[in-house]
Structures are given as structure tokens and as C-alpha cells.
Amino acid sequence: MLKNWLSDTDLASYAERGYLHFESAVPDETLVELQTAAAEFVEASRSMEESGKILDLEPGHSPEAPRIRRLNSPVDRHPAFYSFAIEGFAAQLACRLLGGPVRFHHSKLNFKWSHGGEEIRWHQDIQFWPHTDFSPLTIGVYLEDVTDSMGPMGVLPGSQLGPLYDQYLPDGSWAGAISDTNVEELNLKDIVWLTGPAGSVTVHNCCMVHGSLPNDSDSGRPLLLQTYSRADSYPIAHIGANGVTGPTSGTIIGGSSSQALSIEGRKFVGAPDWSRAGAPTTSAFFGSRQKGN
Ligand SMILES: O=C(O)CCC(=O)C(=O)O
């Protein structure tokens, strides 16, 4: 399904600049499926008065004028989102970008509604869900046309190779954003705003400084985001969103996991994944040699 437009030059550019941007890249038929699925959640939101586990609503939301901030974990909510992220276009693009099988981490749909859809402050993603390496990347798709006035995502090219910022406030609470002092040190004049017609695709590395301005335009800016790492990269438990990313998280796409990994440059092969089926009842320690799955 994926066209051969991801060239070696694109891969080299991603390695150097930390992002990619392709206008109108998603096939029309797929785009319509995603738009139709998104519209179903907008309709469903009309009967909601407050945010829930699935839909996060903005202040001012009403049945007549819905305002959704985010659909959480779309892959777990609708087959169109599952197919796109786990089997289809985004899954195949992730495998191409990462050069082999990938591990799906999570997805979300940020609606950024018209007339005030909120700013997303400058931040890096890796602090939200650390992994055993820096391979994780996020693939975004605009479900509608996005112009400069609609709060497009902005990226700071090359910043993925720079400092990894402390995203806590001085009082120790989690801000999820780079402090004003650190932001002053960034070359914000170099920010690239990723706009484009519906179906345009963004890719950004987990260490990339990125964010977006409020959407003060008359139209919404739905951005469907899905995150993958290499298959030999693992989310580190007990930090941030790791472990609460939904049932599809951890799915290996484009191959299987060999359980091999590398920490501090030392390679080894870990035990099987017991997180779904449970740990083996008879331990191989005691001579049974039972396979642990
Ligand atoms: O929706 C956006 O503009 C950016 C999204 C983002 O950075 C995030 O959700 O981590």
C-alpha cells in the first residue's frame, strides 16, 4: 500500500533533522475512513457533559457545539484507526522509517477545535514514556486541511540531538513542558510549522522539541498521532504513560520480537514477555526447563 516515496534521502534527513513532512500522502480512501471514524466520535460526544476515559472535552463543550480536545487511544476505539496504525499506512511507514519490525506504543487524536483549541507548549516526548533507546517516533496525519492560522504542529529541526529537558516545575510538579528559561535558549526562529492539506503526514523523533499554538481559526485541526519504537526498544515501566497506554500497546508489527535488547551498549536476550499471559507457574530455575509463555 505504501508508495515508494520514502527515499534514502528522506531517511538521512530524518536522522539529521529529526522530522519529516509529506503533503497529501495518505491515500484518499484511507483518509475518508479516518475522517468518518473521527466524525463518529464527534457525534457521540454530543451526549456527553464531561470528559471521560475515551474523550477529553474542552470547556464550552455542548451538544449543539461539540468541543473535543482529544480522543484517547483511537486504535482501541475504532477498526479504522486500528487498521491504519497496526496494519496499514502508518504501520508500514513506521517499519520503513525504523528499518524492520516495530513495537507500537500508543495513539491519540488531538482535535484542536476552532476558535480557541488549546496551545501545546514546547516539549519533548521521551520524558513522557522513556524507552531503552531513542528510536521512538510519532507519525501524525492531519485529517483536515491545516494552514498557519490553525495551530499546526511546529518542530525545531536538529533539537532531537540536543539537551533532554527537565519538564517539571520548580515546585516539583509535572509540567509536561520545557520551562520558560529553557525555552528562551531555543532558537524558536528556526521552528518549522508543519501545515498541509488533509492527509499530510508528519514524523518526529521522541527527542524533538515540538508544540503548537492555539487554533483561533474557524476550522478544527484534527491531528491523528501514533507512536512506534524499534522492536528491540522497550518502554521503561513506572515512568509516565508507560503501562497505561492501552491493550494494543506492545504489539509487534512487521515481524516478531526476538527479546533482544541493548542497554548501555551491552546486548542480551531477555526472557519471554509474560505481561499478557502471566509468568510461568513452574520456574525454569528449578530444572523443569519449561518455556515461559
Ligand atoms: O497536537 C499537537 O499539535 C502536538 C501534539 C503533541 O505534541 C503531543 O500530543 O505530544
The ligand as an ORCA input file, in Angstrom:
! r2SCAN-3c Opt
* xyz 0 1
  O      -1.259     18.292     18.625
  C      -0.183     18.887     18.534
  O      -0.061     19.963     17.978
  C       1.080     18.316     19.096
  C       0.830     17.043     19.774
  C       1.887     16.664     20.704
  O       2.964     17.150     20.695
  C       1.606     15.646     21.675
  O       0.428     15.317     21.884
  O       2.606     15.152     22.248
*
